[in-house]
Amino acid sequence: MRRKRTDYEFVLCIKNDDCDDLEKRKVYRVVPDKKADKDGYLRVIDESGEDYLYPASYFIRLQLPLEAEQALAAAG
């Protein structure tokens, strides 16, 4: 039986320009937002627990193993 990937996308924060709601070297979940993507931003659930727009240059998109993706999605 083949296991299904989650519908979530994850990114690694590499820059925060002193933004209190992002931590460098931490993985964040992305909320799909096509308009934001076109404008060079990502909608990310940050440390406040809310989703906000941040420059895409603050992050690296991750391709995770299925088990890691499922664990992160289940964690919140």
Short mmCIF file of the C-alpha atoms (twelve columns), coordinates in Angstrom:
data_MODEL
# 
_entry.id   MODEL 
# 
loop_
_atom_site.group_PDB 
_atom_site.id 
_atom_site.type_symbol 
_atom_site.label_atom_id 
_atom_site.label_alt_id 
_atom_site.label_comp_id 
_atom_site.label_asym_id 
_atom_site.label_seq_id 
_atom_site.Cartn_x 
_atom_site.Cartn_y 
_atom_site.Cartn_z 
_atom_site.pdbx_PDB_model_num 
ATOM 1  C CA . MET A 1  0.000  0.000  0.000  1 
ATOM 2  C CA . ARG A 2  1.419  3.346  -1.036 1 
ATOM 3  C CA . ARG A 3  1.419  6.100  1.567  1 
ATOM 4  C CA . LYS A 4  0.107  9.509  0.594  1 
ATOM 5  C CA . ARG A 5  2.079  12.723 0.921  1 
ATOM 6  C CA . THR A 6  0.583  15.481 3.039  1 
ATOM 7  C CA . ASP A 7  -0.762 18.618 1.406  1 
ATOM 8  C CA . TYR A 8  1.617  20.741 3.434  1 
ATOM 9  C CA . GLU A 9  4.759  22.483 2.264  1 
ATOM 10 C CA . PHE A 10 7.614  23.238 4.624  1 
ATOM 11 C CA . VAL A 11 10.442 25.760 4.501  1 
ATOM 12 C CA . LEU A 12 13.624 26.387 6.460  1 
ATOM 13 C CA . CYS A 13 14.171 29.930 7.742  1 
ATOM 14 C CA . ILE A 14 17.627 31.204 6.739  1 
ATOM 15 C CA . LYS A 15 17.114 34.930 7.367  1 
ATOM 16 C CA . ASN A 16 14.840 36.967 9.612  1 
ATOM 17 C CA . ASP A 17 16.175 40.553 9.607  1 
ATOM 18 C CA . ASP A 18 15.485 40.815 13.344 1 
ATOM 19 C CA . CYS A 19 11.868 39.709 12.979 1 
ATOM 20 C CA . ASP A 20 10.755 38.416 16.403 1 
ATOM 21 C CA . ASP A 21 8.279  35.921 14.959 1 
ATOM 22 C CA . LEU A 22 10.818 33.936 12.883 1 
ATOM 23 C CA . GLU A 23 13.761 31.894 14.110 1 
ATOM 24 C CA . LYS A 24 16.706 31.112 11.857 1 
ATOM 25 C CA . ARG A 25 17.323 27.379 11.227 1 
ATOM 26 C CA . LYS A 26 13.721 26.505 12.119 1 
ATOM 27 C CA . VAL A 27 11.213 24.712 9.876  1 
ATOM 28 C CA . TYR A 28 7.896  26.441 9.178  1 
ATOM 29 C CA . ARG A 29 4.706  25.368 7.442  1 
ATOM 30 C CA . VAL A 30 3.628  27.311 4.355  1 
ATOM 31 C CA . VAL A 31 0.000  28.243 3.709  1 
ATOM 32 C CA . PRO A 32 -0.740 28.201 -0.045 1 
ATOM 33 C CA . ASP A 33 -1.146 31.721 -1.461 1 
ATOM 34 C CA . LYS A 34 -0.655 32.018 -5.228 1 
ATOM 35 C CA . LYS A 35 -0.776 35.829 -5.249 1 
ATOM 36 C CA . ALA A 36 1.881  36.038 -2.552 1 
ATOM 37 C CA . ASP A 37 4.066  33.577 -4.498 1 
ATOM 38 C CA . LYS A 38 3.800  35.750 -7.611 1 
ATOM 39 C CA . ASP A 39 4.828  38.804 -5.578 1 
ATOM 40 C CA . GLY A 40 7.877  37.037 -4.074 1 
ATOM 41 C CA . TYR A 41 6.389  36.282 -0.662 1 
ATOM 42 C CA . LEU A 42 5.425  33.194 1.307  1 
ATOM 43 C CA . ARG A 43 2.535  32.937 3.752  1 
ATOM 44 C CA . VAL A 44 4.083  31.179 6.738  1 
ATOM 45 C CA . ILE A 45 2.721  30.120 10.119 1 
ATOM 46 C CA . ASP A 46 5.231  31.848 12.385 1 
ATOM 47 C CA . GLU A 47 6.023  31.737 16.110 1 
ATOM 48 C CA . SER A 48 2.818  33.638 16.927 1 
ATOM 49 C CA . GLY A 49 0.834  30.693 15.546 1 
ATOM 50 C CA . GLU A 50 -0.734 32.911 12.873 1 
ATOM 51 C CA . ASP A 51 0.063  33.055 9.171  1 
ATOM 52 C CA . TYR A 52 1.808  36.134 7.823  1 
ATOM 53 C CA . LEU A 53 3.575  37.129 4.625  1 
ATOM 54 C CA . TYR A 54 7.355  37.115 4.594  1 
ATOM 55 C CA . PRO A 55 9.837  37.581 1.752  1 
ATOM 56 C CA . ALA A 56 10.501 34.251 0.038  1 
ATOM 57 C CA . SER A 57 14.225 35.045 0.305  1 
ATOM 58 C CA . TYR A 58 13.996 34.372 4.060  1 
ATOM 59 C CA . PHE A 59 13.401 30.666 3.379  1 
ATOM 60 C CA . ILE A 60 14.555 27.572 1.530  1 
ATOM 61 C CA . ARG A 61 11.799 25.211 0.378  1 
ATOM 62 C CA . LEU A 62 12.264 21.689 1.733  1 
ATOM 63 C CA . GLN A 63 11.646 18.306 0.155  1 
ATOM 64 C CA . LEU A 64 11.269 16.013 3.127  1 
ATOM 65 C CA . PRO A 65 10.993 12.256 3.440  1 
ATOM 66 C CA . LEU A 66 7.377  11.170 3.813  1 
ATOM 67 C CA . GLU A 67 7.787  10.257 7.482  1 
ATOM 68 C CA . ALA A 68 9.247  13.668 8.342  1 
ATOM 69 C CA . GLU A 69 6.525  15.476 6.390  1 
ATOM 70 C CA . GLN A 70 3.779  13.518 8.173  1 
ATOM 71 C CA . ALA A 71 5.368  14.084 11.603 1 
ATOM 72 C CA . LEU A 72 5.637  17.842 11.041 1 
ATOM 73 C CA . ALA A 73 2.078  18.043 9.725  1 
ATOM 74 C CA . ALA A 74 0.782  16.127 12.778 1 
ATOM 75 C CA . ALA A 75 2.763  18.340 15.170 1 
ATOM 76 C CA . GLY A 76 0.837  21.368 14.255 1 
# 
